Amino acid sequence: MRLVHAADLHLDSPLLGLARLGDSDLADTLRAATRRACENLVDEVIAQKADALLLAGDVYDGNWRDYATGAFFVRQLSRLHDEGVPVFLINGNHDAESEITRSLRLPPNTHRLSVDEPETVVLDDLGLAVHGQGFARRAVLENLVPAYPDRIRGLVNAGMLHTSVQGDLRHDTYAPCRPEDLSGCGYEYFALGHIHEQKVVCDGPHVAAFSGNLQGRHPKETGAKGALVVDVEPGERARLTPLTLDVARWELVEVATDRCRDADEVLDAVEVAVRERCVQAAPRAVVVQVTLTGATPAAPGLVEAEWLRSEIELLAGKAGAVVEKVRNRTRPPADALSVDPELTGAVAAAASGLVGDTDRVRELAAPLEREIGRRLREAGLLDLRDTDRLESLARQAEQQLLAQLAGAGGEDGPC
């Protein structure tokens, strides 16, 4: 039997980090990316001749009121209905608060499992039993797995759950459970949702896995995104094959500049790194965040942020990518600093003092937070409430100031 497992479609979710892209073709591609990825999913279910599709929650994105989103989803399910492919879905935390979820009429091939208790749907003609429970409310904090029914002998048993398993600090903790809870059900496969990366949780005879989301939605969701093909027989271990379905891709490109003697060599290294990511992602659109690191004699020449970003945008464009952000974390080599050691020591001490004083960091950021904090977050640029990020900025400021001092020292003699 062949199943396809997907989750976290987040249809029409507003993608973050697009403010700097304006009204470009790429921005339009990214705004439509979750729908196109869903169409890719349905195309692959049909092409793979899958026996069923399992959707493990978060089809929608919160309290989304645009019924055009729901109509699009129903059209995709109807394509599978026409092909005779059954669909099983459960509500995730986002679906639980969605008006669309409560009002949509789904085609006959689609089985939405109960939100009140674990439900089992058996398709005798396929030899498939699907067990699962969706979210009746956004915050389900209890372990749902102990109430799941026993496997049905002679059939392929697939469980479905939207969960954080033992907790993932990057995601809210919903329906937490242990891997041994999942494997203890004895199902051939457990299809999980909520964590936005492909990850096998149980790798023994009873496999449980996250399929990840179909499309990265912001710069922190990098790399290939998609679903899983699950080949399985009754009583046998499931075999997983990743399906890549994303339309556009975010990439974090870190370039070590330690061996670069000047700005030209730095830019050459950036171009090579960006081009490599574009080749790997082709034919998808690529949006990159570029971070320059390391100690290099070129550091003083890289401190002009607008010039640096403009140059990197030009070379990234030649490679086929668009730049979302540039971070310059280079610093001059220690032996290149001709400034007063007391001054460099004072700069380092000031930065270290900020990094070690969370209250002081918050105090300094508070006026900016009140004035522009919301706008920065909505644009996906910076969260001024994130003290870890602010402490990182303090370290960057230290490196940039030292680079500027090194440049001044090189032109005019010791400071």
C-alpha positions in Angstrom: 0.0 0.0 0.0 1.2 3.5 -0.8 0.2 6.5 1.3 1.2 10.1 1.1 1.6 12.0 4.3 1.5 15.8 4.4 0.8 18.4 7.1 0.9 22.1 7.9 -0.2 23.5 4.5 -1.1 26.8 6.1 -2.9 27.8 3.0 -2.7 31.5 2.1 -0.6 32.2 5.2 1.0 35.6 4.9 4.6 34.9 4.2 7.1 37.0 6.2 10.1 38.8 5.0 8.6 40.1 1.8 8.6 43.8 2.6 11.9 44.5 0.8 10.8 42.6 -2.3 8.1 45.1 -3.1 5.8 44.3 -6.0 8.3 42.1 -7.8 7.5 38.9 -9.7 9.2 36.9 -6.9 7.0 38.6 -4.3 3.9 37.5 -6.3 5.3 34.0 -6.5 5.9 33.8 -2.7 2.4 35.1 -1.9 0.9 32.3 -4.0 3.4 29.7 -2.8 1.3 27.8 -0.3 -1.4 27.3 -3.0 1.1 26.2 -5.6 2.7 23.8 -3.2 -0.7 22.3 -2.4 -1.4 21.8 -6.1 2.0 20.1 -6.3 1.0 17.8 -3.5 -2.2 16.7 -5.3 -0.3 16.3 -8.6 2.2 14.0 -6.8 -0.5 12.0 -5.0 -2.0 11.2 -8.5 1.4 10.6 -10.1 2.5 8.3 -7.3 -0.7 6.3 -7.7 -1.2 6.7 -3.9 -3.9 4.7 -2.2 -4.7 7.5 0.2 -3.6 11.0 1.4 -3.1 11.7 5.1 -3.2 15.4 6.1 -2.0 15.7 9.7 -3.4 19.1 10.6 -3.1 22.9 10.0 -4.5 23.0 6.5 -5.4 26.7 7.3 -3.7 29.4 9.2 -5.5 30.6 12.3 -8.8 32.5 12.2 -8.6 33.0 8.4 -11.9 34.3 7.1 -11.4 34.3 3.4 -13.6 31.6 2.0 -11.8 31.6 -1.3 -9.0 29.8 0.6 -11.5 27.0 1.6 -12.9 26.9 -1.9 -9.4 26.4 -3.3 -8.8 23.5 -0.9 -12.1 21.8 -1.7 -11.2 22.0 -5.4 -8.0 20.2 -4.7 -9.7 17.5 -2.7 -12.3 17.1 -5.5 -9.4 16.4 -8.0 -8.5 13.4 -5.8 -12.2 12.4 -5.5 -12.3 12.2 -9.3 -9.2 10.0 -9.2 -10.8 7.7 -6.5 -8.2 8.7 -3.8 -9.5 8.9 -0.3 -8.3 11.7 2.0 -8.1 11.6 5.8 -7.5 14.8 7.7 -7.4 16.0 11.3 -7.7 19.5 12.7 -4.5 21.1 14.0 -4.3 24.0 16.4 -4.7 26.5 13.6 -7.7 24.6 12.0 -9.4 24.6 15.4 -9.9 28.4 15.4 -10.6 28.7 11.7 -14.1 29.7 10.6 -13.5 28.1 7.3 -12.9 24.7 8.9 -16.3 24.7 10.6 -18.3 25.7 7.5 -16.8 23.9 4.6 -18.5 21.0 2.9 -15.9 18.5 1.9 -16.2 16.1 -1.0 -17.3 12.4 -0.3 -13.7 11.1 -0.5 -12.6 13.2 2.5 -12.8 11.9 6.0 -12.4 14.5 8.8 -11.7 12.6 12.0 -13.4 13.4 15.2 -12.2 16.2 17.6 -14.0 14.6 20.6 -12.2 11.3 20.9 -10.0 9.1 18.7 -11.9 7.8 15.7 -11.1 4.9 13.4 -12.1 4.8 9.8 -11.8 1.4 8.0 -11.7 1.1 4.2 -12.1 -2.7 3.7 -11.5 -2.5 0.0 -8.0 -1.0 0.6 -7.3 -3.0 3.8 -6.6 0.3 5.6 -7.6 1.5 9.1 -6.9 5.1 10.0 -7.0 6.2 13.6 -6.8 9.8 14.8 -8.2 12.7 16.7 -8.2 16.4 15.7 -8.1 19.5 17.9 -11.5 20.9 19.2 -9.7 24.0 20.5 -6.4 25.6 19.7 -4.5 24.7 22.9 -4.8 20.9 23.5 -2.3 20.3 26.3 -3.1 16.7 27.2 -1.6 13.6 25.8 -4.2 12.1 23.4 -2.3 8.9 22.4 -3.3 6.7 25.4 -6.9 6.8 24.2 -6.1 5.7 20.7 -7.5 2.2 19.8 -5.6 -0.9 19.3 -4.4 -1.8 15.8 -6.7 -4.0 13.7 -5.0 -7.2 12.7 -4.6 -8.0 9.0 -4.9 -4.3 8.0 -2.5 -1.5 7.5 -3.0 0.8 10.5 -2.1 4.4 10.2 -2.3 6.8 13.1 -2.7 10.6 12.8 -1.8 13.2 15.4 -1.0 16.9 15.5 1.6 17.1 18.3 4.9 18.5 19.5 5.8 15.0 20.8 8.2 15.7 23.8 8.3 19.4 23.0 10.2 21.5 20.5 11.3 24.9 21.7 10.6 26.4 18.3 6.9 25.4 18.4 4.1 25.6 20.9 3.7 22.5 23.0 0.4 20.9 21.9 -0.8 17.3 22.5 2.6 16.3 23.9 3.5 12.7 24.0 6.5 10.4 24.1 7.9 8.4 21.1 7.2 5.2 23.1 3.5 6.3 23.3 3.4 6.3 19.5 5.3 3.1 18.9 3.2 1.4 21.7 0.1 1.7 19.6 1.6 -0.9 17.3 0.5 0.9 14.1 2.5 0.4 10.9 2.8 4.2 10.6 2.0 7.3 12.6 1.6 10.5 10.5 2.5 13.5 12.6 1.9 17.3 12.1 2.9 20.6 13.8 6.7 20.5 13.5 7.7 22.2 10.3 10.5 19.9 9.3 10.8 16.3 8.1 11.8 14.2 11.1 11.5 10.6 12.0 10.4 10.2 15.7 10.2 6.4 15.9 12.5 4.4 13.6 11.8 0.9 14.8 9.2 -1.5 13.6 6.4 1.1 14.2 7.5 4.2 12.3 6.3 7.7 13.3 7.4 10.8 11.5 6.7 14.5 10.8 6.3 15.3 7.1 7.2 19.0 7.7 5.3 21.7 5.9 4.8 22.0 2.2 6.3 25.5 1.8 8.7 27.5 3.9 6.9 30.7 5.0 9.6 32.8 6.4 13.4 33.1 6.5 13.7 30.6 9.5 12.0 27.8 7.5 14.9 27.1 5.2 15.7 24.2 2.8 13.6 21.8 0.9 10.0 21.4 2.0 7.3 18.8 1.1 5.7 15.5 2.1 6.4 11.8 2.6 5.6 8.8 0.5 4.9 5.9 2.8 5.1 2.3 1.4 3.7 -0.2 3.9 2.2 -3.7 4.3 0.3 -5.2 7.2 2.8 -6.1 10.0 5.8 -4.7 8.1 8.0 -1.7 8.8 7.0 1.4 6.7 9.4 2.7 4.2 9.6 6.5 3.7 10.6 8.6 0.7 10.7 12.4 0.8 8.7 14.4 -1.8 9.9 17.9 -2.5 7.0 20.1 -3.2 8.0 23.7 -2.4 7.7 26.5 -4.9 10.2 28.9 -3.4 13.0 28.4 -1.0 14.6 30.4 1.8 18.3 29.8 2.3 20.7 31.0 4.9 24.1 31.5 3.2 27.0 31.9 5.7 30.3 32.9 4.0 33.6 32.6 6.0 35.9 35.5 4.9 39.0 34.5 6.8 40.9 33.7 3.6 39.7 36.8 1.7 42.3 39.5 1.3 40.0 42.3 0.1 36.4 43.2 -0.6 36.5 41.7 -4.2 37.5 38.3 -2.8 34.7 38.5 -0.3 32.1 39.3 -3.0 33.5 36.4 -5.2 33.0 34.0 -2.3 29.5 35.2 -1.7 28.7 34.7 -5.4 30.0 31.2 -5.4 28.0 30.3 -2.3 24.7 31.8 -3.5 25.1 30.2 -7.0 25.5 26.8 -5.3 22.3 27.2 -3.4 20.4 28.3 -6.6 21.7 25.2 -8.5 20.5 23.0 -5.6 17.1 24.6 -5.5 16.5 24.9 -9.3 14.0 25.6 -10.8 12.5 27.1 -7.6 12.8 30.8 -6.7 15.4 31.4 -4.0 15.5 34.1 -1.3 18.7 34.3 0.6 20.0 35.8 3.8 23.7 36.3 3.6 25.9 36.4 6.6 29.6 37.3 6.4 31.8 36.0 9.2 35.4 35.7 10.2 38.5 37.9 10.7 39.6 39.4 7.4 41.8 42.4 6.3 38.7 43.3 4.1 36.6 44.1 7.2 37.1 47.9 7.2 36.0 48.1 3.6 32.8 46.3 4.3 31.3 48.6 6.9 29.2 50.7 4.5 26.0 48.7 4.7 24.2 50.2 1.7 27.1 49.6 -0.6 27.6 46.1 0.7 24.0 45.1 0.3 23.8 46.7 -3.2 26.9 44.7 -4.4 25.5 41.4 -2.9 22.1 42.0 -4.5 23.7 42.5 -7.9 25.8 39.3 -7.8 22.9 37.3 -6.2 20.7 38.5 -9.1 23.2 37.1 -11.6 23.1 33.8 -9.8 19.3 33.8 -9.8 18.5 34.7 -6.2 17.0 37.6 -4.4 18.5 39.0 -1.2 16.2 39.3 1.8 18.9 40.4 4.3 22.7 40.9 4.6 24.5 40.6 8.0 28.1 41.7 8.2 29.8 40.0 11.1 33.4 40.3 9.9 36.1 41.8 12.0 39.7 42.8 11.3 42.5 40.3 12.3 43.8 41.1 15.8 47.3 41.9 14.4 45.8 44.4 12.0 44.4 46.7 14.7 46.6 49.7 15.1 44.3 51.5 17.5 44.9 52.1 21.1 44.5 48.8 23.0 42.6 50.6 25.8 40.0 51.8 23.3 39.5 48.3 21.8 39.3 46.9 25.3 36.7 49.4 26.2 34.6 48.5 23.1 34.9 44.8 23.9 34.0 45.4 27.6 30.9 47.5 26.7 29.7 44.8 24.3 30.3 42.1 26.9 28.5 44.2 29.5 25.4 44.4 27.4 25.5 40.7 26.5 25.6 39.8 30.2 22.9 42.3 31.3 19.5 41.3 30.0 17.7 44.1 32.0 20.0 46.8 30.5 19.4 45.4 26.9 15.6 45.6 27.5 15.9 49.1 28.9 17.8 50.3 25.9 15.4 48.6 23.4 12.2 49.8 25.2 11.9 53.2 23.5 12.4 51.6 20.0 9.9 48.9 20.9 7.2 51.4 21.7 7.8 53.5 18.6 8.4 50.9 15.8 8.5 47.5 17.4 5.2 46.2 15.9 6.2 47.5 12.4 9.5 45.7 12.6 7.9 42.4 13.6 5.2 42.6 10.9 7.9 43.2 8.3 9.8 40.2 9.5 12.9 42.3 10.2 13.5 42.2 14.0 11.8 41.4 17.2 12.9 44.0 19.8 11.5 41.8 22.6 14.0 39.0 21.7 16.8 39.5 24.1 19.0 36.8 22.5 18.7 38.7 19.2 19.5 42.0 20.8 22.6 40.5 22.6 23.7 39.2 19.2 23.3 42.7 17.8 25.6 44.0 20.5 28.3 41.6 19.5 27.8 42.6 15.8 28.1 46.3 16.8 31.4 45.5 18.6 32.8 43.8 15.4 31.6 46.6 13.2 33.1 49.3 15.4 36.4 47.6 15.6 36.4 47.3 11.8 35.7 51.0 11.4 38.5 51.8 13.9 40.9 49.5 12.0 40.0 51.4 8.8 40.6 54.8 10.4 43.9 53.6 11.8 45.0 52.4 8.4 44.3 55.8 6.8 45.4 58.2 9.4 47.8 56.3 11.7 47.1 55.0 15.2 44.0 56.4 16.9 
